[in-house]
Structures are given as structure tokens and as C-alpha cells.
Amino acid sequence: MLFIQGINKLIKQEKAETTKVAECTKKTEPKVQEECENAGQIQPKLFTPGPLLTSKTVKRSMNYDYGSRDPQFIKVVKDIRNDILSICEVQKGEYECVLIQGSGTYGIEAALTTAIPKTNHKLLIIANGAYGIRQQKIAQYNNINYITIDYDDNQVVVAEDVAKKLQENPDVTHVSMIHSETTSGLINPIEEVAKVVKAFNQNIIFLVDAMSSFGAYRINPKEAGIDYVVASSNKNLQGIPGFSFAVVKTDVLLATKGNARSLVLDLYDQWQGLESNGQFRFTPPTHVLKATKVAIDEYLALGGLPARFKRYNNNQKLLVQKMTELGFKLYIDQAFQGCIITTFLTPTHPSFKFEEMYNFLASQGLVIYPGKLTKADSFRIGSIGEIYEEDILTLVKAIQEYLKSKGVSLPVSYN
């Protein structure tokens, strides 16, 4: 009872503390900014799919240290879990939100290796890019029995193909796929796939990697028939990298006790720890969690998912318009294009060198995604994070300047 009273007292102090932190950061930020500028470290604009550009408020929030077992920090963790459930439009008790240290891949491996028992299982992985292939590697490392449906990285998943595969493999117990495949930028039809999976067998567990779609695209797992939605802090919520999370149907999660192949990636035990005392089993990334809570508060205050999608979608549409005006060609069919990241085919002009363009843009504080993951010779530009339409225009103008500096005639050519 005394402990609970102590928590309530500290919670009441949070607003005052937040004000104190804000005053502190206002004093320290100019000095930090000056030091960064003197060191030539001006914050660049990141046109990447995450980690991405965060707001100044999110950055400032990391200037304050929290104890991992302090009641105020425990409240931060609880609030994040509840906020994520709210974004998914589900209630606690029907679904649970489990936070876990590490990048999105940690979350995916935790979900797969907790969801799937050590025996009597068969996983179907639906892959059309690097992240589906990564799930296959996870399955191999953890001795998970799996089969695949493999598409080219510019092809969208077709629900009818999944239905056919299940008919051919009626012993499938789990199905996993990517929602927003950032290899190319396409969006897969998770609702359509969920429908055919559950129509074939209601007991099949359906897991969705929503890493780069969560928070921008509506995902209601209860409505769609999805058992696991896995995402991370540093994508569309515009938080800091350092933790991932799984939104899991409660009765499904309850059935996974003892499944895990790893101590630290045991999603069931992690959930039990969070439920029993509100704490992580092992040291949590305190600054990351606090900063992401601030990012979520901003997200909700600015209109939540509809507003976030609208801004990202406007960014992406403007990017495509301006880049195609320069002659750049898109890699995937626009019918399947998402608003997260866009892949452009590399021009064949001999003077065009992607590495040179990347460095040219970086020298102007404009960072695009280096390298390619697609089979085709291409490059990618993100449209998410704390960037706006004026930033897109600045980027495209700089790309045009690079092309002119190399003597590449416009529109760019493809032989």
C-alpha cells in the first residue's frame, strides 16, 4: 500500500519534473548546438526509412537520466504499452503489448522463436524482399521447420498464392510476412492474406512484420485476424532506435510459455515481467524509452495515424513527381507503392555515379539511403521522419545540381 502511495505521489510530480527538464534543456541545448557546429556536426536531413530525423523535443528529452526501476520510469513503460495498444485500436486483455530491448530484428526473432513451439510446427514465410529472407535466416538459426513463398522484390504478395500453398501444406501452423517491404518500398496486402489464412484454419498463428508501416498505416489486428504485429521505436512513431515491440493476442501469448529458444528473447517471460512489476527483466534503454514516449505524445497531439500518413504520403507523392520530372524511373508499380520509401532505377549515363551523388548530397546535409537491396541497379529515398515537403524540394534541387555538375543531360537516360 505504501509503495502504491509512493508511486501516486511521484506521478503527480511528473509534470513539475517535465517542466524542470524542459528548462534545463533550453539552457544546455544552445551550448551543445554550438559545440556541434564548431565540430562541423550540423544535423543533416535524413531521407531514410529509420533511424530517421526526430524532433528537437525528442532529442531534448534524452538530456535527463532515469533509474530503470524508478516509479516514474515504470510509468513511462506502462504508458508506451497502452499507447501502442491504442494505436492498434485494441484493448488490453484481448491483446498485449510486449516491449523488448534491441532493434526490430530482435523483436522479429523474439516473436518467431516464442510463437513457434520446439516441435510439431511448420512455418510458412512469405517473402518478397530482404526482410522476408532475414526471417528465413532466423528460422535456420533456430531450427524452425519452414517453407516459403518467394516473390521477386518488385512483386506484391498475392493472397490466392497463400491459399494455394496452404492447400498444398495443410500442416502449416504459423504464417509470417512483411507489411511494408523497405527493400523496394511496396505495401503487401496483410488483411487479404489474414483472411485466407484464417479461412483455411482459424488455429494458424499469423505474424506480421509491421516495422516500417506501424503508425502510418492502419493495422487493427483484431479486426484483420492478425495474432502478432511486430514493430520498433524508430520508424513512423519517430522515436529513437533501441527497442522493439510486439502486439500479441492475449490467449495466443498465454499458450507460448516454454517455447522460447533464448533467455533474452523470450517474449512470454518478458511479458510476465512487465505485468508483475512493470519492469524489464534486464536493463532497459531508459533514454530511448523516455524519448519515444515524448515522440508518441507528439504523434498523438499532431493528429495520430491519419495525420502522420497524410504528411508522409504527401512527401512521397511530391518526391515521385519531382524525380520523374528529372527523368528518373520507378522500380515498382505505383499501385503497390507505399509512402515510406521509394526505389528509383539508377540512370545508365556513364557520368552518373551513385556514390558520388550520395557524397554530394551528404556534403549539403542531405542523407539518402546508401546502397541497394533490390536485385535491380537502384537507389532508395525515404519520405518519413521529421521532414516536410520543403525538404523534399530541397533534396530534389540538390540532385538536379549534382546531375548538372556531372554533365548528365535531363531528363536522365536509360539505355
GILINJO-V90340 format. One record per residue. RES is the residue in three letters. PHI is phi in whole degrees, -180 to 180 (NA if undefined). Layout:
RES_PHI / RES_PHI
//
This chain:
MET_NA / LEU_-63 / PHE_-63 / ILE_-64 / GLN_-63 / GLY_-64 / ILE_-62 / ASN_-61 / LYS_-65 / LEU_-69 / ILE_-63 / LYS_-64 / GLN_-83 / GLU_-63 / LYS_-62 / ALA_-64 / GLU_-66 / THR_-60 / THR_-63 / LYS_-63 / VAL_-62 / ALA_-61 / GLU_-64 / CYS_-64 / THR_-70 / LYS_-62 / LYS_-78 / THR_-86 / GLU_-59 / PRO_-57 / LYS_-66 / VAL_-62 / GLN_-61 / GLU_-63 / GLU_-63 / CYS_-65 / GLU_-65 / ASN_-64 / ALA_-90 / GLY_74 / GLN_-109 / ILE_-69 / GLN_-63 / PRO_-78 / LYS_-86 / LEU_-102 / PHE_-105 / THR_-128 / PRO_-88 / GLY_113 / PRO_-57 / LEU_-134 / LEU_-73 / THR_-106 / SER_-75 / LYS_-62 / THR_-64 / VAL_-64 / LYS_-62 / ARG_-61 / SER_-63 / MET_-87 / ASN_-84 / TYR_-123 / ASP_-96 / TYR_-121 / GLY_-79 / SER_-69 / ARG_-113 / ASP_-71 / PRO_-55 / GLN_-66 / PHE_-71 / ILE_-59 / LYS_-66 / VAL_-58 / VAL_-62 / LYS_-61 / ASP_-64 / ILE_-61 / ARG_-60 / ASN_-68 / ASP_-62 / ILE_-65 / LEU_-61 / SER_-64 / ILE_-63 / CYS_-82 / GLU_63 / VAL_-126 / GLN_-103 / LYS_-64 / GLY_109 / GLU_-95 / TYR_-134 / GLU_-123 / CYS_-110 / VAL_-114 / LEU_-92 / ILE_-144 / GLN_-62 / GLY_113 / SER_-72 / GLY_-58 / THR_-64 / TYR_-60 / GLY_-64 / ILE_-64 / GLU_-65 / ALA_-62 / ALA_-66 / LEU_-63 / THR_-81 / THR_-93 / ALA_-68 / ILE_-99 / PRO_-67 / LYS_-72 / THR_-134 / ASN_54 / HIS_-147 / LYS_-156 / LEU_-100 / LEU_-104 / ILE_-103 / ILE_-101 / ALA_-127 / ASN_-142 / GLY_168 / ALA_-63 / TYR_-83 / GLY_-69 / ILE_-64 / ARG_-63 / GLN_-62 / GLN_-63 / LYS_-64 / ILE_-60 / ALA_-62 / GLN_-64 / TYR_-61 / ASN_-105 / ASN_54 / ILE_-93 / ASN_-74 / TYR_-144 / ILE_-129 / THR_-136 / ILE_-116 / ASP_-112 / TYR_-112 / ASP_-66 / ASP_-76 / ASN_-114 / GLN_-111 / VAL_-84 / VAL_-67 / VAL_-113 / ALA_-59 / GLU_-63 / ASP_-65 / VAL_-67 / ALA_-59 / LYS_-63 / LYS_-63 / LEU_-68 / GLN_-62 / GLU_-77 / ASN_-134 / PRO_-68 / ASP_-91 / VAL_-63 / THR_-109 / HIS_-140 / VAL_-129 / SER_-136 / MET_-155 / ILE_-99 / HIS_-86 / SER_-104 / GLU_-88 / THR_-76 / THR_-54 / SER_-121 / GLY_107 / LEU_-84 / ILE_-111 / ASN_-92 / PRO_-82 / ILE_-65 / GLU_-66 / GLU_-65 / VAL_-68 / ALA_-57 / LYS_-63 / VAL_-74 / VAL_-64 / LYS_-71 / ALA_-68 / PHE_-72 / ASN_-160 / GLN_-60 / ASN_-85 / ILE_-67 / ILE_-87 / PHE_-111 / LEU_-115 / VAL_-120 / ASP_-82 / ALA_-109 / MET_-50 / SER_-106 / SER_-115 / PHE_-58 / GLY_94 / ALA_-114 / TYR_-107 / ARG_-67 / ILE_-135 / ASN_-110 / PRO_-63 / LYS_-66 / GLU_-65 / ALA_-84 / GLY_90 / ILE_-105 / ASP_-90 / TYR_-129 / VAL_-120 / VAL_-116 / ALA_-150 / SER_-141 / SER_-75 / ASN_-108 / LYS_-113 / ASN_-74 / LEU_-75 / GLN_62 / GLY_-94 / ILE_-102 / PRO_-64 / GLY_154 / PHE_-149 / SER_-122 / PHE_-152 / ALA_-126 / VAL_-99 / VAL_-127 / LYS_-60 / THR_-60 / ASP_-67 / VAL_-69 / LEU_-65 / LEU_-59 / ALA_-84 / THR_-100 / LYS_-57 / GLY_88 / ASN_-76 / ALA_-59 / ARG_-101 / SER_-142 / LEU_-66 / VAL_-75 / LEU_-101 / ASP_-81 / LEU_-65 / TYR_-65 / ASP_-64 / GLN_-61 / TRP_-63 / GLN_-60 / GLY_-65 / LEU_-63 / GLU_-73 / SER_-75 / ASN_-140 / GLY_79 / GLN_-111 / PHE_-72 / ARG_-68 / PHE_-129 / THR_-48 / PRO_-89 / PRO_-81 / THR_-58 / HIS_-64 / VAL_-64 / LEU_-66 / LYS_-62 / ALA_-63 / THR_-71 / LYS_-62 / VAL_-63 / ALA_-62 / ILE_-66 / ASP_-60 / GLU_-64 / TYR_-54 / LEU_-70 / ALA_-66 / LEU_-92 / GLY_115 / GLY_64 / LEU_-60 / PRO_-59 / ALA_-71 / ARG_-66 / PHE_-62 / LYS_-60 / ARG_-66 / TYR_-63 / ASN_-66 / ASN_-63 / ASN_-58 / GLN_-67 / LYS_-63 / LEU_-66 / LEU_-59 / VAL_-63 / GLN_-58 / LYS_-73 / MET_-70 / THR_-70 / GLU_-63 / LEU_-80 / GLY_104 / PHE_-67 / LYS_-105 / LEU_-85 / TYR_-84 / ILE_-116 / ASP_-61 / GLN_-64 / ALA_-64 / PHE_-109 / GLN_-72 / GLY_-94 / CYS_-97 / ILE_-87 / ILE_-151 / THR_-124 / THR_-103 / PHE_-114 / LEU_-70 / THR_-75 / PRO_-60 / THR_-95 / HIS_-58 / PRO_-62 / SER_-87 / PHE_-83 / LYS_-127 / PHE_-59 / GLU_-59 / GLU_-66 / MET_-64 / TYR_-57 / ASN_-67 / PHE_-61 / LEU_-67 / ALA_-61 / SER_-66 / GLN_-103 / GLY_77 / LEU_-124 / VAL_-110 / ILE_-100 / TYR_-79 / PRO_-77 / GLY_75 / LYS_-135 / LEU_-116 / THR_-72 / LYS_-71 / ALA_-79 / ASP_-73 / SER_-156 / PHE_-144 / ARG_-125 / ILE_-131 / GLY_-85 / SER_-128 / ILE_-116 / GLY_96 / GLU_-82 / ILE_-127 / TYR_-133 / GLU_-60 / GLU_-64 / ASP_-70 / ILE_-62 / LEU_-63 / THR_-62 / LEU_-63 / VAL_-65 / LYS_-62 / ALA_-67 / ILE_-63 / GLN_-64 / GLU_-64 / TYR_-61 / LEU_-59 / LYS_-65 / SER_-66 / LYS_-99 / GLY_73 / VAL_-84 / SER_-73 / LEU_-107 / PRO_-69 / VAL_-62 / SER_-108 / TYR_-133 / ASN_-84
//
